[in-house]
Amino acid sequence: MNSVALFGVGGVGSLVAGGLAAMPAISDLWLIASSAQRLDDAAMDVRIAAESAGNARIRIHTVALDLFDEARTADALARSEADVIINTATMRSWFALATALPARTWRDIYGVSRFGPWLPINLAPALAIMRASRAARPDAAVINVAFPDGVNPILAKVGLAPTIGAGNSEIIASVLRIAAAEMLRTHVEDIEISLIGHHFHLANLDYDNAWEERAFWYRVRHRGDDVTETLNARGFRQVARRLCPHRSSVPAAVSAVRNTRRLLGEDIGRTVHCSAPHGLPGGFDVRFEGGRPSIALADGITIDGARAVLHAAMQGDGIDAILDDGSVRMGTSESDVMRQRLGYDCPVLRLNETLDRGRELLARFDDFAATCCS
């Protein structure tokens, strides 16, 4: 039996908790967040989900704390004896940011800034949780759901890489399988996908042709036969892009639950796609052995080729470079629009300033939103 600690019970976290509740391999589920009331509500939802799934033995624990109090967070993790730690926590949800401004205003800002300049909102909680987890549960596997293709490689620079991510290109991989099965009029189980992809390819579908100008690499096999070019000739990219759900919390949550199963022993030896394994800057095909992923590159792509694909995507996401000390240099136009529109001037994000920068960014955003909506 296994113990799992879940940080965050918001839109994604509550969905993850419900999925974990149905897993008989989990004996203890620890829900950790800042709001005691939200934790109580989430705990009851999880208990109902567990009872409905016939998993009546699972024990639900709740801990309300400030995630940035690393000593208390480490203490909670030590008490949990967690085998798997999952982070869904952010300083503010992306949906809340995107809907706080008039649609045209948000589009004008994010269409230039992309995701990079907003990094502190996701990076600050993940950094605090990884420090606490290394102190209290150094052997636990960690899944980071909060922008793993950006956050995980930053943390890797300072020896704090989560084991794996969730969501991002994993969602694209699922869509490619579904789209190929639909076009070939076959079952999804008959389709295998090899993919090198990035959050950029999922998040920017509305802004430019992310799937062509900074294309991801993929191959599609039907019952072992490579059918990539046959499908492409029939408009496969357009079908997959149309099907890709980039505004829903459900696929990322499903991905986190699926990866928990893998870390606890499922899919052993099978090649699957996962985001940011071991702090790599995007999604790779991997195999799980001994509860940990190892890279399994497909024929037709080298590690240098994969890194080139992901570097271009990272820059498309507004991150010019991740430096050796974990600092992040933003793209020039991306940081310029944040300074011009919000008054937030951060061309380089230094790791030890992440929390303060996150608080500054949210304060400036709130002031800007109040002006826009007054």
Buried (B, 14 or more C-beta within 10 A) or exposed (E): EBBBBBBBBBBBBBBBBBBBBBBEBBBBBBBBBBEEEBBBEBBEBBBEBBEEBEBEEBEBBBBBBEBBBBEBBBBBBBBBBBBBBBBBBBBBBBEEBEEBBEEEBBBBBBEBBBBBBBBBBBBBBBBBBBBBBBBBBEEBBBBBBBBBBBBBBBBBBBEBBBBBBBBBBBBBBBBBBBBBBBBBEEEEEBBBBBBBBBBBBBBBBEEEEBBEEBBBBBBBBBEEEBBBEBBEEEEBBEBBBEEBEBEEBEBBBBBBBBBBBBBBEBBEEEBBBBBBBBBBBBBBBBBBEEBBBEBBBBEEBEEEEBBBBBBBBBBBBBBBBBBEEBBBBBBEEBBBBBBEBBEBEBBEBBBEBBBEBBBBBBEBBEEBBEEEEE
